[in-house]
Amino acid sequence: MQIYEHSDTAFPLFFGFSMSGIYYLVIVVGSV
């Protein structure tokens, strides 16, 4: 569980690609 707290990007990257990488990518890019 340290990975989630360590880096918020790690969660969307692993979970995102598993379900919908494009959806998370848009959020990350929009956030940045």
PDB file of N, CA, C and O in Angstrom:
ATOM      1  N   MET A   1       0.835  -1.207   0.000  1.00  0.00           N
ATOM      2  CA  MET A   1       0.000   0.000   0.000  1.00  0.00           C
ATOM      3  C   MET A   1       0.870   1.257   0.000  1.00  0.00           C
ATOM      4  O   MET A   1       0.378   2.366  -0.210  1.00  0.00           O
ATOM      5  N   GLN A   2       2.152   1.070   0.236  1.00  0.00           N
ATOM      6  CA  GLN A   2       3.046   2.236   0.259  1.00  0.00           C
ATOM      7  C   GLN A   2       3.125   2.869  -1.122  1.00  0.00           C
ATOM      8  O   GLN A   2       3.356   4.072  -1.248  1.00  0.00           O
ATOM      9  N   ILE A   3       2.931   2.056  -2.159  1.00  0.00           N
ATOM     10  CA  ILE A   3       3.058   2.572  -3.531  1.00  0.00           C
ATOM     11  C   ILE A   3       2.024   3.685  -3.767  1.00  0.00           C
ATOM     12  O   ILE A   3       2.333   4.713  -4.369  1.00  0.00           O
ATOM     13  N   TYR A   4       0.787   3.462  -3.281  1.00  0.00           N
ATOM     14  CA  TYR A   4      -0.272   4.452  -3.498  1.00  0.00           C
ATOM     15  C   TYR A   4       0.100   5.779  -2.833  1.00  0.00           C
ATOM     16  O   TYR A   4       0.003   6.845  -3.441  1.00  0.00           O
ATOM     17  N   GLU A   5       0.526   5.687  -1.572  1.00  0.00           N
ATOM     18  CA  GLU A   5       0.874   6.913  -0.841  1.00  0.00           C
ATOM     19  C   GLU A   5       2.166   7.522  -1.360  1.00  0.00           C
ATOM     20  O   GLU A   5       2.342   8.741  -1.369  1.00  0.00           O
ATOM     21  N   HIS A   6       3.072   6.638  -1.795  1.00  0.00           N
ATOM     22  CA  HIS A   6       4.375   7.116  -2.260  1.00  0.00           C
ATOM     23  C   HIS A   6       4.220   7.954  -3.526  1.00  0.00           C
ATOM     24  O   HIS A   6       4.814   9.025  -3.655  1.00  0.00           O
ATOM     25  N   SER A   7       3.410   7.445  -4.459  1.00  0.00           N
ATOM     26  CA  SER A   7       3.236   8.182  -5.712  1.00  0.00           C
ATOM     27  C   SER A   7       1.819   7.992  -6.236  1.00  0.00           C
ATOM     28  O   SER A   7       1.400   6.868  -6.515  1.00  0.00           O
ATOM     29  N   ASP A   8       1.084   9.089  -6.371  1.00  0.00           N
ATOM     30  CA  ASP A   8      -0.297   9.012  -6.871  1.00  0.00           C
ATOM     31  C   ASP A   8      -0.312   8.556  -8.330  1.00  0.00           C
ATOM     32  O   ASP A   8      -1.319   8.044  -8.819  1.00  0.00           O
ATOM     33  N   THR A   9       0.813   8.748  -9.017  1.00  0.00           N
ATOM     34  CA  THR A   9       0.870   8.384 -10.436  1.00  0.00           C
ATOM     35  C   THR A   9       0.981   6.871 -10.604  1.00  0.00           C
ATOM     36  O   THR A   9       0.567   6.321 -11.625  1.00  0.00           O
ATOM     37  N   ALA A  10       1.541   6.205  -9.600  1.00  0.00           N
ATOM     38  CA  ALA A  10       1.725   4.749  -9.693  1.00  0.00           C
ATOM     39  C   ALA A  10       0.367   4.049  -9.743  1.00  0.00           C
ATOM     40  O   ALA A  10       0.194   3.085 -10.489  1.00  0.00           O
ATOM     41  N   PHE A  11      -0.591   4.527  -8.955  1.00  0.00           N
ATOM     42  CA  PHE A  11      -1.917   3.889  -8.911  1.00  0.00           C
ATOM     43  C   PHE A  11      -2.627   3.975 -10.260  1.00  0.00           C
ATOM     44  O   PHE A  11      -3.026   2.943 -10.799  1.00  0.00           O
ATOM     45  N   PRO A  12      -2.797   5.168 -10.818  1.00  0.00           N
ATOM     46  CA  PRO A  12      -3.476   5.315 -12.112  1.00  0.00           C
ATOM     47  C   PRO A  12      -2.741   4.591 -13.236  1.00  0.00           C
ATOM     48  O   PRO A  12      -3.365   4.090 -14.172  1.00  0.00           O
ATOM     49  N   LEU A  13      -1.420   4.538 -13.142  1.00  0.00           N
ATOM     50  CA  LEU A  13      -0.635   3.878 -14.193  1.00  0.00           C
ATOM     51  C   LEU A  13      -0.914   2.383 -14.210  1.00  0.00           C
ATOM     52  O   LEU A  13      -1.195   1.809 -15.263  1.00  0.00           O
ATOM     53  N   PHE A  14      -0.837   1.748 -13.033  1.00  0.00           N
ATOM     54  CA  PHE A  14      -1.063   0.304 -12.955  1.00  0.00           C
ATOM     55  C   PHE A  14      -2.545  -0.012 -13.115  1.00  0.00           C
ATOM     56  O   PHE A  14      -2.918  -0.825 -13.960  1.00  0.00           O
ATOM     57  N   PHE A  15      -3.382   0.619 -12.316  1.00  0.00           N
ATOM     58  CA  PHE A  15      -4.827   0.354 -12.355  1.00  0.00           C
ATOM     59  C   PHE A  15      -5.440   0.896 -13.636  1.00  0.00           C
ATOM     60  O   PHE A  15      -6.359   0.302 -14.201  1.00  0.00           O
ATOM     61  N   GLY A  16      -4.925   2.020 -14.082  1.00  0.00           N
ATOM     62  CA  GLY A  16      -5.454   2.653 -15.302  1.00  0.00           C
ATOM     63  C   GLY A  16      -5.274   1.763 -16.515  1.00  0.00           C
ATOM     64  O   GLY A  16      -6.228   1.509 -17.250  1.00  0.00           O
ATOM     65  N   PHE A  17      -4.053   1.288 -16.729  1.00  0.00           N
ATOM     66  CA  PHE A  17      -3.787   0.438 -17.899  1.00  0.00           C
ATOM     67  C   PHE A  17      -4.587  -0.858 -17.801  1.00  0.00           C
ATOM     68  O   PHE A  17      -4.965  -1.442 -18.816  1.00  0.00           O
ATOM     69  N   SER A  18      -4.840  -1.302 -16.566  1.00  0.00           N
ATOM     70  CA  SER A  18      -5.579  -2.543 -16.370  1.00  0.00           C
ATOM     71  C   SER A  18      -7.036  -2.366 -16.794  1.00  0.00           C
ATOM     72  O   SER A  18      -7.628  -3.281 -17.367  1.00  0.00           O
ATOM     73  N   MET A  19      -7.613  -1.209 -16.521  1.00  0.00           N
ATOM     74  CA  MET A  19      -9.023  -0.958 -16.846  1.00  0.00           C
ATOM     75  C   MET A  19      -9.139  -0.015 -18.045  1.00  0.00           C
ATOM     76  O   MET A  19      -9.543  -0.426 -19.133  1.00  0.00           O
ATOM     77  N   SER A  20      -8.779   1.258 -17.831  1.00  0.00           N
ATOM     78  CA  SER A  20      -8.867   2.234 -18.923  1.00  0.00           C
ATOM     79  C   SER A  20      -7.715   3.218 -18.827  1.00  0.00           C
ATOM     80  O   SER A  20      -7.826   4.254 -18.172  1.00  0.00           O
ATOM     81  N   GLY A  21      -6.608   2.893 -19.481  1.00  0.00           N
ATOM     82  CA  GLY A  21      -5.427   3.752 -19.427  1.00  0.00           C
ATOM     83  C   GLY A  21      -5.714   5.120 -20.028  1.00  0.00           C
ATOM     84  O   GLY A  21      -5.259   6.140 -19.512  1.00  0.00           O
ATOM     85  N   ILE A  22      -6.464   5.136 -21.110  1.00  0.00           N
ATOM     86  CA  ILE A  22      -6.756   6.406 -21.788  1.00  0.00           C
ATOM     87  C   ILE A  22      -7.491   7.348 -20.844  1.00  0.00           C
ATOM     88  O   ILE A  22      -7.175   8.535 -20.772  1.00  0.00           O
ATOM     89  N   TYR A  23      -8.474   6.816 -20.118  1.00  0.00           N
ATOM     90  CA  TYR A  23      -9.272   7.654 -19.208  1.00  0.00           C
ATOM     91  C   TYR A  23      -8.382   8.315 -18.153  1.00  0.00           C
ATOM     92  O   TYR A  23      -8.489   9.513 -17.892  1.00  0.00           O
ATOM     93  N   TYR A  24      -7.499   7.507 -17.553  1.00  0.00           N
ATOM     94  CA  TYR A  24      -6.603   8.048 -16.525  1.00  0.00           C
ATOM     95  C   TYR A  24      -5.582   9.001 -17.129  1.00  0.00           C
ATOM     96  O   TYR A  24      -5.230  10.013 -16.523  1.00  0.00           O
ATOM     97  N   LEU A  25      -5.108   8.668 -18.333  1.00  0.00           N
ATOM     98  CA  LEU A  25      -4.105   9.515 -18.983  1.00  0.00           C
ATOM     99  C   LEU A  25      -4.668  10.916 -19.168  1.00  0.00           C
ATOM    100  O   LEU A  25      -3.972  11.905 -18.940  1.00  0.00           O
ATOM    101  N   VAL A  26      -5.928  11.000 -19.582  1.00  0.00           N
ATOM    102  CA  VAL A  26      -6.563  12.308 -19.795  1.00  0.00           C
ATOM    103  C   VAL A  26      -6.608  13.090 -18.494  1.00  0.00           C
ATOM    104  O   VAL A  26      -6.345  14.292 -18.471  1.00  0.00           O
ATOM    105  N   ILE A  27      -6.945  12.401 -17.409  1.00  0.00           N
ATOM    106  CA  ILE A  27      -7.033  13.083 -16.105  1.00  0.00           C
ATOM    107  C   ILE A  27      -5.658  13.581 -15.677  1.00  0.00           C
ATOM    108  O   ILE A  27      -5.517  14.714 -15.218  1.00  0.00           O
ATOM    109  N   VAL A  28      -4.644  12.728 -15.831  1.00  0.00           N
ATOM    110  CA  VAL A  28      -3.285  13.104 -15.428  1.00  0.00           C
ATOM    111  C   VAL A  28      -2.806  14.299 -16.250  1.00  0.00           C
ATOM    112  O   VAL A  28      -2.274  15.265 -15.705  1.00  0.00           O
ATOM    113  N   VAL A  29      -2.998  14.223 -17.550  1.00  0.00           N
ATOM    114  CA  VAL A  29      -2.558  15.319 -18.434  1.00  0.00           C
ATOM    115  C   VAL A  29      -3.329  16.597 -18.099  1.00  0.00           C
ATOM    116  O   VAL A  29      -2.754  17.685 -18.079  1.00  0.00           O
ATOM    117  N   GLY A  30      -4.615  16.463 -17.840  1.00  0.00           N
ATOM    118  CA  GLY A  30      -5.437  17.634 -17.515  1.00  0.00           C
ATOM    119  C   GLY A  30      -5.019  18.226 -16.179  1.00  0.00           C
ATOM    120  O   GLY A  30      -5.029  19.443 -15.997  1.00  0.00           O
ATOM    121  N   SER A  31      -4.650  17.348 -15.241  1.00  0.00           N
ATOM    122  CA  SER A  31      -4.236  17.816 -13.920  1.00  0.00           C
ATOM    123  C   SER A  31      -2.927  18.585 -14.036  1.00  0.00           C
ATOM    124  O   SER A  31      -2.752  19.629 -13.407  1.00  0.00           O
ATOM    125  N   VAL A  32      -2.015  18.065 -14.838  1.00  0.00           N
ATOM    126  CA  VAL A  32      -0.711  18.715 -14.983  1.00  0.00           C
ATOM    127  C   VAL A  32      -0.904  19.973 -15.818  1.00  0.00           C
ATOM    128  O   VAL A  32       0.058  20.696 -16.078  1.00  0.00           O
TER     129      VAL A  32
END
